[in-house]
Amino acid sequence: MTTLVFVHGWSVTSTAVYGAMPRRVQDAARAAGLALTIHDIRLSEYVSFDDAVTMGDLVRAFDHALRDLHLSTGSFACVTHSTGGPVVREWLRAQRDTPGSYSTIRLSHLVMLAPANFGSALARLGKSTLARLKAWFNGVEPGQRILDWLELGSAASLALNLDHIHGADPAAKGQFLFVLTGDRPDRSLYDHLNSYTGENGSDGVVRIASANLNARHAVLAVAGGRRGAAADALSLSLLRGPRCAFKLVAGAAHSGDEQGILTAAVPATVEAIVRCLAVNDARAYADLCDAFDTENAARDADKVELEPVGPFAPRVHIHDPRSMLILRLADDTGEPLTGAGFLLTAGPEASLDQLPAGFLTDRQANSADPCTVTLFLNHALLAGDARVPDPRQPRRTLRPAVASHRPYGARVQPLDLAGLVHHALAASAPGEDLFAMLGPHQSTVLDVVLPRRIHEGVFRLTRDLSPHDFHHPDPGPAIGD
């Protein structure tokens, strides 16, 4: 067994955060026949709470720390928590893209616990609010530069994740990535001034879909000259990233001594980590992916949580699979479509009124780029779902069956519908079903690209040599029409 490095999450100030996890992994690995001693384990100590520290700084410093290990095998395995996952993934990308500047040490296994791969909804709230959440940040003011990376839809996180989606399969070259994440918040840590800490579809800090690396890149754009007088017709193209082993750890939350996926060191987490570390080839990796999928399906079938509320009736939570849609609006020159409206439609008539009730859980614009908006969608309601019975009284219905309202489409309404340079109304083409771009517990980056219509009045050549004013030019027809 190679050296095993544990990398903590954001705003951690003590290695006590690892709790009993390293020793439990060591014991479980030995029981499973993996040669792992305590001398092979290293615990990270990195600073993320200083405003001067960037993600790039962490990557450079991580690489320097690895060089000091003097690994006899030239390789190591890594278990990360929360922001530690993106830190190591950014290092892998830097190591690949600038090999002369980074070490040649090889990472064989990356097991990510509750990784904020696509960011966290909490990051948008700002430092003052986050510093108040003592349960996660131990009273330490979180670092602004890392916070910027973690905001949903940040350019930095999207660059990393699109690189992964469009890149080669790591398993094909013997590098194995795993995501293990909790399936619910720790209700005892709920902050009544911040509903994200109790958001279903998350572990209280990171959404399940945000952790999952089984992600997609979709593009809605005009294809084949399908520009019309009333509205441009947008066609969907879709790319799925490499398959990544993904497991929901039932009952685990992001943090906390009772349910935290790292600090509580629940047996299910340790067992799953050892199963990941035991993978040694692409076939075994695919088999574990299949096994995790089967286990996740069993968890999704048992979706009702009854939260005790003192002497009152328990609060009911239905843990439907969610999808995260990261929407970017721009034209074909890369200019953002500021102020443009994006509306989902349902049914054969592309109605705005037939979308299932409760399908949209949250909407959050990126503070640095308001044209990047993250939508949190209830995948089960969009797909259609069977009746949800009450586990206490199976004949009683908690939620009746929900019919699918497919096909789903979209309308785009720019602000600038006229002028020398403008954009036209657009809608997904008839026959397109945008539900195809969504996956349960998965994220999709959706680029909506409208044609930029430039009229010939923007630039004319004239034979008239006498002075004349073109302060109010005739737009003329659009170029290319």
Residue, then its C-alpha position, 0 to 999 in steps of 0.5 A: m500500500t502506498t502512503l495515504v495522505f488525508v487533506h482536510g477542508w476549508s477553514v480548519t485550524s486543527t488536525a483534531v478535525y480528522g478524529a479517529m478516521p485515520r486509525r479506523v481506516q488503517d484498521a479496516a485496511r489491515a482487516a481487508g488485507l491492505a498493507l497500511t501502517i500508521h507510518d504510511i499516513r500523513l495528515s495535512e495542515y493547510v491554511s484557507f482562512d487567510d484572505a491572501v491565500t488563493m487556490g493556486d497558492l494551496v496547489r503550489a504549497f501542496d506540491h512542495a509538501l509532497r516533495d518532502l515525503h520522499l516516497s519510495t514508490g513514487s506514488f500516494a493515495c489521498v482521502t480528502h474532505s470538503t474543499g480538500g477535494p478541489v484542492v487536490r483536483e486543481w493540483l492534478r490539473a496543474q501537474r498535467d498542464t505544467p509538468g516542468s513546474y510540478s512534481t512527478i509524484r503520481l496519485s493513484h487513488l483520490v477518495m473525496l468525502a463530501p467534496a465541494n467540486f461545484g462549490s457550495a450554496l453557503a459561499r454566496l452568503g459572505k464572510s460575515t454570515l459564514a463566520r457566524l456558523k461556529a459549528w463548521f468554522n470554529g469561529v475562524e473568518p473564512g478566507q475570501r479568495i477560497l470563498d470566491w472559488l467555492e461560490l456556485g458558478s465561479a469561473a474557477s470551479l467551472a474551468l476545473n469541472l469542464d476540463h474534467i467533463h471534456g477530458a480523458d477518463p482517469a481510470a483508463k490510465g490507472q488513476f481512480l477517483f471516488v466521491l462519497t457524500g452524506d445524504r442529509p443535513d445534521r438537523s441539530l446544526y440547523d441555523h434558523l437564519n440560513s436555510y441552506t444548512g438544512e437544505n434537502g438534497s445536500d449534507g447541510v453544506v455541500r449539495i449532493a449534485s455539487a459533490n458528484l463528478n458524474a457531470r454533463h456539459a450541455v449547449l443550447a444554440v442555433a444550429g443549421g441556420r434555424r433563425g426565424a422571424a419570431a424566435d430563433a430555434l435552439s438545439l441541444s448538444l450534450l456531453r457526459g464526463p467520464r464515469c466516476a465512482f459515487k456513493l451516498v453514505a446514508g445518514a451522514a452529514h457534512s460535519g458534526d460529531e454525531q453525523g459528520i462523514l469525517t469526524a464521526a467516522v461512521p463505519a459505512t464511511v470507513e468501509a467505503i473508503v477501504r473498498c475504494l482503496a482496494v481498486n487496482d484496475a479499470r475493471a475493478y473500478a467499473d465494478l465498484c461504480d456499478a455496486f455503488d449505483t445499486e446501493n444508491a438506488a436502494r437509498d433513493a427508494d427509502k427516501v422519507e426522513l422523520e425529524p423529531v420535533g419534541p412533543f410535536a409530530p415529526r417533521v417530514h422530509i422527502h429526500d428526492p434526487r435533485s439536479m443542479l443546473i449551472l446556466r450561462l447566458a452569452d452570445d456567439t461572440g462571448e458577450p454575456l446576455t445581461g438581463a436576459g430572461f430564461l424560462l423553462t417550459a413543459g408539455p407539447e405546447a411549451s407551456l410556462d404553467q405546466l411545470p410541476a409544483g415545487f420543481l425549483t428548489d433554489r436559484q442563485a446568481n454568481s456575484a462576480d458574474p450575474c449571467t451565471v445562475t445556478l438552479f437547484l431542481n427536483h429531478a424526481l418531480l420533473a421525471g414523475d414519481a410514484r406515490v410516497p407512502d408514510p413509513r409509519q402507516p403505509r396506507r397513508t400517503l405523504r405525497p401522491a403520485v406526480a406525473s411527468h410533464r415532459p418534454y421540457g423546453a426553454r425560452v430566452q428573452p434578451l433585453d435588446l430586441a432591437g437596435l444596430v446590434h441586438h439579439a432575438l427571442a429564442a426557444s428550444a426547438p420543437g422536439e427537444d426535451l431538455f430533461a435529457m441533460l439532467g441527471p439525478h444527484q448530478s450537475t449540468v453546465l448549460d451554455v445558452v448561446l444566442p446569435r449576435r445580430i449586427h446590422e450593416g448600419v454599424f459600418r458603411l462605405t460611401r462614395d458621397l464625398s460631401p459632408h453628411d451626418f450619420h448620427h442616427p444611422d439607418p440600421g439596414p438589414a442584419i449582416g448574414d440575413 
